[in-house]
Every structure is written in structure tokens, then in C-alpha cells.
Amino acid sequence: MVCFSKILSFCGNSEKARSIMQWRGFIRLFDSLIASFCPADRLHKIVLLINNSSNEMALSQNAANDDYYNILGCDASSTMEQIVAEFRVRAKKLHPDKDSKSPNANEDFARLSRAKEVLTDPQLRKSYDLWRNAGFNIRFDDWLQKTNALRSSIHWFHESPKLSIESSLQYANKFSGDIFNPVVLTVISVVSDSNARDCWRSEQSSLYFRLVKIIESIRTSEEVKILMWTSFFTETISQKYLSTCPELKCSIVNDRKDFNNSRAVVFHDRDVILKDLPTVRKYNQHFVFFLMESPYHTSVEAYPYLSTNFYTKTMTYRRDSDIQIPFGYVQKRKSPQPFDLDSWYQLAKGKTKMIAWWVSNCRTPSKREEYVAELRRYIQVDIYGNCGNFTCPRSMIKKCEEDLRRDYRFYFVFENSICLDFVTEKFFDRLNDDVVPIVPSRKLYENLAPPNSFIAADDFPTPRALAEYLHLLSNSLDDYLKYFEWKKEYESIGFPYGMYRAFCTLCQSLLNENPHYLVQPTPSAANVSAWYSKPGVCLDDFIHQLLN
């Protein structure tokens, strides 16, 4: 944590620090910034400094132009009726028709009208009082525009989900360890928004860059925490998922008491319960949409309800996710592996069966079962599991894999859904089992697998044509073995190592971010369902097209 001495060392000395804080009314700003980043027991000196200097603070001329109470001859205790009465008196005097000789008549009357508009609107008046009490050197209307960024950063689940920024800030103060000071959040929202920065620089230039440097220099040395709000089906995601990146200072936690101290909170969509959600998101905290299922198998309630204005990052199998979690992946070997042709010949000669298929879901969105039914008319397909006559209990999975490697030439890999990037561990595991996978579409697999490592059904006009090609390969070992030559240069990494890599990527992305910047939803997270389930992501009628 950064404390008083570090701020002073950055500024050079206490007198210089004091002059900077006095300049343009930023004493309260620095008070809030330092209170946000320093332990309370180390703030004594800075509090004294601020208290001694507070009487010297004044608004700049720009901000003073927005002193609406003074413009109307009122104060903060004035009622709406008093404000309206004062406006009428002044409007008669300042109306351009009656004060045509004044060169500023139109501007003065416009300022008077704006003062009346703001102070007679209860919501605007609350915001104005908040801005006025902060003493911030920025025009009220500019500041009001910036608060929209704050509203989008705090999400509510309440009968009235769009609470005012003032109510949000007051409620947020209930969470210990956080200073949701409007000045701090406004400055951070300005600093982290390129458009806001451009319009702020003109009047604040040197102070702006000093403020940016201070905020960016204040980085926590503490470990970044990733809170798993839900389980992953029956599994608890734990620290082991960061075991491949021990050099990164991150930890995965499951205790919700760590919510306030977590930089990211991960929600597995299929395990989300709407009645069991956090009521607020910290301004610098990510809510992560986590799912490994296709768009056909999202949660019934949480997915549509939380698709907008909840998540800030996406973590799925899709390559265009913010964090991709592949079911597996192929990587190039550090050095080529010898391809012993004699050993491969012996392995291929020992294979006496054609196609194996392990499956538990007999009716699927992809309609894969219809393709297999047609294919079985022309070639042997042994079906293991709920949908066939062969069994492979979980207790014997290792033996089944050995039998597959020894006896079968091909393996049928049609997913339950044919969707963009939805290639599960079945494909990557089979690449390691010395069988040739048969996949539905070349286009869906060619960017994920080594060249000539699979056979695509859509390369053939009919299931019968595919069966004839498989019979030809079985009778020509030279051609069959060409489907394994990729193993010289590449290796397949199966599940769950893709998951390990993804959590390391999430950790690194959090470490790369400034922990004090306002978090904004990424394009995919801003509307999850519009991105994840958009038309064309899944090929609903693909199998019927193959069959016809």
C-alpha cells in the first residue's frame, strides 16, 4: 500500500506537495486519493496538512461560473418555491429584451435559466450539491456527464435497478475497505477515458499529467485474487488451476468473504442462481462470464437475465472471448520427434476394427445420430455408452482407451452442437490415441488442428462416399499412416490443461491492468447473449445438408 511518505517522495518535499494540493482546489481530491490507497493509521500527517490548508481552498473561475445558488441569490437551504421566486425576479431584470445593451446578456440569462433548471429538479440538485461540496475544478455539466461512466460500473439487483449515482455511492460505503468518493471516481473515470482526457487536458494540462502519473504509480504489491462465486458443475476451481504459472502473483479463492479484495469474480453460467448474486460490483472489479457449453446449453434463467449490464469479461471456449478456455490445444514440439515407420506399420496392422464412437447423449441439436445411422449402412461403427451396444464404465476408461488405440482405425467426433470453435476434449484426446478423428466440418477444425490430422465429413458428398474412402485407407497402410505424420512436429494437449492456461491468462490480464482504473465491459461482455448466441454461430441444419 502507498502511504504518506511515498506521496511526498513522489512530489519532492512536503512544501511542494502542499502547494500542489492547494492548487485549483485539489486538496480534497488528494485527500480522497491518499485515503483510498493508504492505511488509516498512516494518514495522520496528511490529514493535518489538509486541515491546515482547507481554508485556503477556492474554486477556479470556470467552476465558479456554475455557482447556481449565488446566481439566484439563494443557498443550499432554500426551498424550491424560494428558488422559483428568485428566478422570476432576476429573469425580469436579465432578460435580453430588457438588458439589450449588455454584451453578455444572452450568456447571463442562459446561466440564470440553467441555475433554475438544476436547482428545481430534485435529482439534478442532489448531483449539483455533490459536485459543489467536492470542490472539484471541472464544470458541473462536464462532471455530470462523467458520472454516467460510474453508473455503468456499479450493477444493482433491486426493484429499481437504475439507482442514482448518489444513492449508489452512499450504499457502496457499506462495503468496508473501499472509498467510493465521488471526486476519486470522477477523476479515475476521466483518466481512464480517452475522450474525457482530451477535453480535460486543455484547462488542466500540467495537473492532469501529474495526476495520471500519481494514479498509475500507485499499484498494489498485494497478490491479485480471483474469486470463484460458483462451482464448475460439481468441481471446485482451486489454486491448482494456476499451477502452470507460479511466477504470477495471483490466487484463486472460494470464500466470498474475499469479495471486496478480489479483482475478478468468476460466475459459471450453468451454476448461477439469480437469488444468490452480489448486490454491487466495485468500480475496479471484473465480473467474468464463464461457460464451456455451446449456446444450446446455457442456463435457463441466469443467461438471459444477466446478459447485459452485469459481466465485464468473457471466458469461454470461443477464440474471440476475452479469455479463451480451449478444451485442448495443439502445440509445436520443441524439437522434432522421430517417426519410426516400422513401429507405426505394426500398430496399423493390428487394428482390425473400423470406427468407434463413445456417446451418452442420443438426441442432440446437431442431429449427429442421423448421420451415424446412415453411415452404419456402409461401414462398421461400434457405439459405446447409452446409445449403443458396447459399454465402457468410468472405472475402466484407461482400458477402453488402450483397446481403442490397439483395435480401431477411426473415431467419430461429432459434437452435440456444431458451433463456432466448439471442439471439445474428445477431439484432442483422440489425437493422442493413435486413431484418425472423423469430424463434421473441415472449416470448423482446420485452424485448431495440425494439417492432415483428421478426416472431414463435408469433404464427401454422402456418408456412403465417406465410408468408401475409409475402406480404401484401411487397405492402404501407406495412405492411412500419412494421417499420423503430424506427430513428428506437433503434440496434442488435452483437458484440463487448456483450463489451466486460461486462468493464467486471466491472472496476467488483471496484473496488466491499473487496479485503480474504472472497469468497463468488453464488447463481448456488454451483451453476452447477442455475442454468444448471435445468428450463424451454430449450424442448425448442417447434418441435414450433409445427408441431402
C-alpha positions, 0 to 999 in steps of 0.5 A: 500500500502507498502511504504518506511518505511515498506521496511526498517522495513522489512530489519532492518535499512536503512544501511542494506537495502542499502547494500542489494540493492547494492548487485549483482546489485539489486538496480534497481530491488528494485527500480522497486519493491518499485515503483510498490507497493508504492505511488509516493509521498512516494518514495522520500527517496528511490529514493535518496538512489538509486541515491546515490548508482547507481554508485556503481552498477556492474554486477556479473561475470556470467552476465558479461560473456554475455557482447556481445558488449565488446566481439566484441569490439563494443557498443550499437551504432554500426551498424550491418555491424560494428558488422559483421566486428568485428566478422570476425576479432576476429573469425580469431584470436579465432578460435580453429584451430588457438588458439589450445593451449588455454584451453578455446578456444572452450568456447571463440569462442562459446561466440564470435559466440553467441555475433554475433548471438544476436547482428545481429538479430534485435529482439534478440538485442532489448531483449539483450539491455533490459536485459543489461540496467536492470542490472539484475544478471541472464544470458541473455539466462536464462532471455530470456527464462523467458520472454516467461512466460510474453508473455503468460500473456499479450493477444493482439487483433491486426493484429499481435497478437504475439507482442514482449515482448518489444513492449508489455511492452512499450504499457502496460505503457499506462495503468496508475497505473501499472509498467510493468518493465521488471526486476519486471516481470522477477523476479515475473515470476521466483518466481512464477515458480517452475522450474525457482526457482530451477535453480535460487536458486543455484547462488542466494540462500540467495537473492532469499529467501529474495526476495520471502519473500519481494514479498509475504509480500507485499499484498494489504489491498485494497478490491479485485474487480471483474469486470463484462465486460458483462451482464448475458443475460439481468441481471446485476451481482451486489454486491448482488451476494456476499451477502452470504459472507460479511466477504470477502473483495471483490466487484463486479463492472460494470464500466470498468473504474475499469479495471486496479484495478480489479483482475478478469474480468468476460466475459459471453460467450453468451454476448461477442462481439469480437469488444468490448474486452480489448486490454491487460490483466495485468500480475496479472489479471484473465480473467474468462470464464463464461457460464451456457449453455451446449456446444450446446449453446455457442456463435457463434463467441466469443467461438471459437475465444477466446478459447485459449490464452485469459481466465485464469479461468473457471466458469461454471456449470461443477464440474471440472471448476475452479469455479463451478456455480451449478444451485442448490445444495443439502445440509445436514440439520443441524439437522434432520427434522421430517417426519410426515407420516400422513401429507405426506399420505394426500398430496399423496392422493390428487394428482390425476394427473400423470406427468407434464412437463413445456417446451418452447423449442420443438426441442432440441439436446437431442431429449427429445420430442421423448421420451415424445411422446412415453411415452404419449402412456402409461401414462398421461403427461400434457405439459405446455408452447409452446409445449403443451396444458396447459399454465402457464404465468410468472405472475402466476408461484407461482400458477402453482407451488402450483397446481403442488405440490397439483395435480401431482405425477411426473415431467419430467426433461429432459434437452435440452442437456444431458451433463456432470453435466448439471442439471439445476434449474428445477431439484432442484426446483422440489425437493422442490415441493413435486413431484418425478423428472423423469430424463434421466440418473441415472449416470448423477444425482446420485452424485448431488442428495440425494439417492432415490430422483428421478426416472431414465429413463435408469433404464427401458428398454422402456418408456412403462416399465417406465410408468408401474412402475409409475402406480404401485407407484401411487397405492402404497402410501407406495412405492411412499412416500419412494421417499420423505424420503430424506427430513428428512436429506437433503434440496434442494437449488435452483437458484440463490443461487448456483450463489451466492456461486460461486462468493464467491468462486471466491472472496476467490480464488483471496484473496488466491492468491499473487496479485503480482504473474504472472497469468497463465491459468488453464488447463481448461482455456488454451483451453476452447473449447477442455475442454468444448466441448471435445468428450463424454461430451454430449450424442448425441444419448442417447434418441435414445438408450433409445427408441431402 
